[in-house]
Structures are given as structure tokens and as C-alpha cells.
Amino acid sequence: MQENIDYELVPLDDDDHWQIRIKTGDFIETMFSFGKLQVVDEEYLNFSYDLIYSPIDGLDEEDPALQEIVKKILISVMDSALGHIKL
């Protein structure tokens, strides 16, 4: 997944929080925000997200295909953020 191609970050008024709008694929125009990220047993990363809007009737956070897309976007966002860290 690539930022500004497959998804875009949409800042909120406070500039500390943002939502994500999906721009391609089966969930186009769906918007969500990440919730809590948690490392489990030093091996796994759990995350939550909130579905803000979707043009797809009946879509919810439990949809396995949407969860997979959100996971791929999270990986992309984290890769991008880590790429900007200077050690």
C-alpha cells in the first residue's frame, strides 16, 4: 500500500490526530482511524481501529477483508514513519 496512491492521511482540526481515506480497491472512500497499538509478548502487534465512514452498507470493523487492508495500511504508515527517524 502506498500513501497518496492507495490511501491518504486526512488531518483533523487539532493536527495531532488524523483519519485515513482509502483511495483504491474494494473499500474505496472508506475512512477510518487507528486506535490503540499494543505489543503482545514482544512478538505481536495488536491494533484497533474505528470505522468512520464507508459507502458500503453494513460494513463494520469485523470484516476480515477490511481488517487485512487496514493492517497493510498500518504497515505502510509505520514503514514511512520509521524511515524518517534519525539515529
Residue pairs with C-beta under 8 A, 6 or more apart in sequence:
1 7
1 69
1 72
1 73
1 75
1 76
2 76
3 9
3 76
3 77
3 80
5 23
5 24
6 22
6 23
6 24
6 25
6 73
6 76
7 20
7 21
7 22
7 23
7 24
7 73
7 76
8 20
8 21
8 23
9 18
9 19
9 20
9 77
10 18
10 19
10 20
10 21
10 31
11 17
11 18
12 18
12 19
17 33
18 33
19 31
19 32
19 33
19 52
20 31
20 32
20 33
20 34
20 73
20 77
21 29
21 30
21 31
22 28
22 29
22 30
22 31
22 69
22 73
23 29
25 69
26 65
26 69
27 54
27 56
27 59
27 65
27 66
27 69
28 55
29 53
29 54
29 55
30 51
30 53
30 54
30 55
30 56
30 59
30 66
31 51
31 52
31 53
31 54
32 49
32 50
32 51
32 52
32 70
33 49
33 50
33 52
34 47
34 48
34 49
34 74
35 47
35 48
35 49
35 50
36 46
36 47
36 48
37 45
37 46
37 47
38 45
38 46
38 47
39 45
39 46
40 46
47 70
47 71
47 74
49 61
49 70
50 61
51 59
51 60
51 61
51 66
59 66
61 67
